[in-house]
């Protein structure tokens, strides 16, 4: 038990060794990228460009009826979520539909912090609704060579719509900052609760593992490899259900289990062998991640854990998997199949269906789970939902000043020059979007016709 306490104490106080997140609604900087022991130079030099073609927002037509008729074909709220205004400082938007700005929100407190981003609990001034606002510093992103990862994060967030994945309601930018307005998960990180409980029961772990499996099935169906599964990125909503967050290390355009990405990235304790070996990897790394966190939920520590990074990497590559006495046999069977070091033979390599069919999940009704009809395993405090408090966030994080600087002044000055030289915003064109549905930050009160006008379908 002392080893478990030492592990959580170290994890809760440690700064991620390298880029790109932290807590609530997408993390402050994604996971830690590893190069050798801790370096961060192994991230891709280029990521897949924007998934959907993004066109500039059109002006209001002379007749609303004519505009709707012209755009009706193929329009849907889901497609509207991926549309974007093509602007640097959000000055371009369809007439009558204003883009969000920081002035629309009251900044309450920091609930997540990283080296070039932070997550702030905010309240929308006109509705009183709470959100988690992820704020990224453009100069720091450029300095840390995270531009492509940030683009990927934005594109993925604009597409996902799943009960067990954090929703992004809006994204906007200023000259030196990027903003994601995300669902506020008042339950905090699963890591926060594990650090206090030590471990979960089999029944609790089963539901969270199943909710994570459904989230991964959705992402893989979109061609997205998540690549940073860990308890810190598994948030709990007010009801205690899981919400996967922080897409800072996600890789787009990945359709194979064993190929599609090449960089050495992730959080050291959870790295899949194929990532360490740099042989190329694909969606199977996420099923490895599910096995790792299921083991941790049931035992209190990830398998092969040690504070010695070199020893850790040797164990991840080749050490036998051992289970403590008394572990549920079906859980041990599932974990063993998920932690197969051959990604082509790993459970889930063919499809999520083979994971869902494992006997460990037999007590669950997958349809009911997808409809959120299965009771949540934990009941986190919801005391802050009305007051803006954050009872499930570490106090030392909440003490960080909301307006604190997030970049080294000298580095920021140099990067600002690069930003100024970039034509038409260069690095961050097409970043802005609004959810375009009934839960959107800005368009919640618009009619269906106004929504259609605001979000014309993407040209095919």
Secondary structure, 3 states (H helix, E strand, C coil): CHHHHHHHHHHHHCCCCCCCCCCCCCCCCCCCCCCCCCCCCCCCCCCCCCCCCCCCCCCCCCCHHHHHHHHCCCCCHHHHCCCCECCCCCCCCCCCCCCCCHHHEEEEEEEEECCCEEEEEEEECCCCCEEEEEEEEHHHHHHCCCHHHHHHHHHHHCCCCCCCECCEEEEEECCCEEEEEEECCCCEEHHHHHHHHCCCCHHHHHHHHHHHHHHHHHHHHCCEECCCCCHHHEEECCCCCEEECCCCCCEECCCCCCCCECCCCCCHHHCCHHHHHCCCECCHHHHHHHHHHHHHHHHCCCCCCCCCHHHHHHHHHHCCCCCCCCCCHHHHHHHHHHCCCCCCCCCCCCCHHHHHCCHHHCCCCHHHHHCCCCCCCCCCCCCHHHHCCCCCCCHHHHCCCCCCCCCCHHHHHHHHHHHHHCHHHHHHCCCEEECCCCCCCCCCCCCHHHHHHHCCCCCC
